[in-house]
Amino acid sequence: MSEARLFRRSFDALPEIFGFTEAFFARQGVDREILTAVDFVVEELFTNMVKYGAAADPGSEVRIEIEAVGGERQQRLARRRG
């Protein structure tokens, strides 16, 4: 099972991103400690995409996909041009 969503490339999107990951992990019954670690990584990657990519591509969005594969979870972040 996977879910994906687009977020505007802005620090203001972080609460929405955390809500997205939290809802997915709750539906999957994943331990909250794992969610905290995943949110940390997603925040770091997203922050880098905002800081170093927004000036060159201000209309872009970031697509975040979370996938449950067996007992593991995979996250992907990708830039989407506006």
Residue frames relative to the residue before (quaternion, step in Angstrom):
aa qw qx qy qz dx dy dz
M 1.0000 0.0000 0.0000 0.0000 0.00 0.00 0.00
S 0.0260 0.7940 -0.6069 0.0233 3.57 -0.92 0.86
E 0.1180 -0.7508 0.6452 0.0780 3.51 -1.30 0.49
A 0.0577 -0.7857 0.6156 0.0179 3.54 -1.08 0.76
R 0.0072 0.7864 -0.6173 0.0228 3.52 -1.19 0.61
L 0.3686 -0.7088 0.5569 0.2270 3.55 -1.18 0.63
F 0.0864 -0.7728 0.6282 0.0258 3.53 -1.10 0.84
R 0.4875 -0.6404 0.4899 0.3351 3.57 -1.00 0.73
R 0.4923 -0.6668 0.4807 0.2862 3.52 -1.07 0.78
S 0.4374 0.6454 -0.4828 0.3988 3.54 0.23 1.36
F 0.5547 -0.6057 0.4494 0.3513 3.56 -1.08 0.69
D 0.5668 0.6089 -0.3730 0.4110 3.60 1.18 -0.49
A 0.6257 0.5624 -0.3327 0.4260 3.61 1.21 -0.41
L 0.4669 0.7180 -0.4347 0.2784 3.62 1.18 -0.32
P 0.6529 0.4935 -0.3557 0.4514 3.69 0.82 -0.72
E 0.6293 0.5223 -0.3297 0.4716 3.60 1.05 -0.74
I 0.6410 0.5265 -0.3200 0.4577 3.57 0.99 -0.84
F 0.6694 0.4900 -0.3025 0.4694 3.58 0.91 -0.90
G 0.6233 0.5276 -0.3360 0.4693 3.60 1.07 -0.65
F 0.6274 0.5417 -0.3140 0.4628 3.57 1.07 -0.82
T 0.6993 0.4507 -0.2817 0.4780 3.59 0.79 -0.98
E 0.6450 0.5320 -0.3295 0.4386 3.60 0.94 -0.83
A 0.6632 0.5014 -0.3077 0.4627 3.60 0.91 -0.88
F 0.6453 0.5129 -0.3266 0.4624 3.60 0.94 -0.84
F 0.6947 0.4739 -0.2854 0.4598 3.59 0.81 -0.99
A 0.6163 0.5371 -0.3520 0.4558 3.62 1.04 -0.66
R 0.6585 0.5007 -0.3076 0.4702 3.59 0.97 -0.84
Q 0.7022 0.4526 -0.2547 0.4871 3.57 1.12 -0.68
G 0.4084 -0.7339 0.4546 0.2965 3.60 1.25 -0.22
V 0.3367 0.7600 -0.4849 0.2718 3.57 1.11 0.70
D 0.5934 -0.5949 0.4285 0.3322 3.55 -1.09 0.84
R 0.5553 -0.6441 0.4284 0.3053 3.57 -0.99 0.91
E 0.5889 0.5743 -0.3738 0.4286 3.63 1.07 -0.60
I 0.6457 0.5031 -0.3190 0.4776 3.57 1.01 -0.76
L 0.6202 0.5413 -0.3383 0.4560 3.58 0.99 -0.81
T 0.6380 0.5306 -0.3307 0.4496 3.60 0.92 -0.85
A 0.6673 0.4942 -0.2975 0.4711 3.59 0.94 -0.88
V 0.6517 0.5058 -0.3123 0.4710 3.59 0.98 -0.85
D 0.6513 0.5136 -0.3231 0.4557 3.59 0.91 -0.86
F 0.6148 0.5478 -0.3431 0.4519 3.58 1.02 -0.73
V 0.6851 0.4747 -0.2807 0.4759 3.59 0.88 -0.95
V 0.6558 0.5054 -0.3137 0.4649 3.59 0.89 -0.92
E 0.6455 0.5184 -0.3241 0.4578 3.60 0.94 -0.85
E 0.6604 0.5124 -0.3122 0.4515 3.59 0.90 -0.87
L 0.6820 0.4755 -0.2867 0.4760 3.59 0.89 -0.92
F 0.6568 0.5059 -0.3102 0.4652 3.57 0.94 -0.88
T 0.6271 0.5404 -0.3280 0.4551 3.58 0.97 -0.85
N 0.6562 0.4978 -0.3091 0.4754 3.59 0.94 -0.83
M 0.6425 0.5147 -0.3277 0.4636 3.58 1.00 -0.77
V 0.6565 0.4926 -0.3111 0.4792 3.60 1.02 -0.75
K 0.7109 0.4848 -0.2723 0.4307 3.58 0.75 -1.04
Y 0.8180 0.2945 -0.1272 0.4774 3.57 0.82 -0.95
G 0.7384 0.4096 -0.2486 0.4745 3.59 1.17 -0.09
A 0.5774 0.6462 -0.3738 0.3306 3.59 1.10 -0.59
A 0.6448 0.5339 -0.3410 0.4277 3.60 0.92 -0.79
A 0.7059 0.4525 -0.2608 0.4785 3.56 0.99 -0.80
D 0.8048 0.1352 -0.0292 0.5771 3.58 1.12 -0.60
P 0.0497 -0.8816 0.4683 0.0329 3.61 0.66 1.10
G 0.7047 0.4685 -0.2836 0.4511 3.62 1.08 -0.48
S 0.5020 0.7039 -0.4006 0.3034 3.54 1.22 0.07
E 0.2769 -0.7130 0.6184 0.1804 3.49 -1.38 0.28
V 0.3285 -0.7018 0.5888 0.2298 3.52 -1.32 0.23
R 0.2370 -0.7568 0.5953 0.1290 3.55 -0.86 1.00
I 0.0831 -0.7746 0.6263 0.0289 3.54 -0.85 1.02
E 0.0484 -0.7833 0.6197 -0.0110 3.53 -0.87 1.04
I 0.0996 -0.7604 0.6403 0.0444 3.54 -0.99 0.90
E 0.0398 -0.8109 0.5836 -0.0183 3.55 -0.84 0.97
A 0.2842 -0.7166 0.6119 0.1770 3.54 -1.04 0.85
V 0.0101 0.7868 -0.6141 0.0602 3.57 -0.64 1.16
G 0.7918 -0.1095 0.0246 0.6004 3.56 -0.23 1.26
G 0.7742 -0.2759 0.2270 0.5224 3.57 -0.71 -1.05
E 0.6252 0.5430 -0.3322 0.4515 3.58 1.25 0.13
R 0.2628 -0.7238 0.6107 0.1847 3.55 -1.34 0.31
Q 0.1229 -0.7773 0.6136 0.0640 3.55 -1.01 0.81
Q 0.1356 -0.7747 0.6134 0.0721 3.56 -1.06 0.80
R 0.0605 -0.7754 0.6277 0.0314 3.54 -1.11 0.77
L 0.1052 -0.7537 0.6457 0.0635 3.53 -1.06 0.83
A 0.0422 0.7968 -0.6002 0.0552 3.56 -0.91 0.90
R 0.4547 -0.6681 0.5180 0.2802 3.55 -1.11 0.71
R 0.0834 -0.7612 0.6411 0.0516 3.52 -1.10 0.75
R 0.3517 -0.7461 0.5299 0.1971 3.56 -0.74 1.05
G 0.4127 -0.7301 0.5010 0.2134 3.54 -1.06 0.87
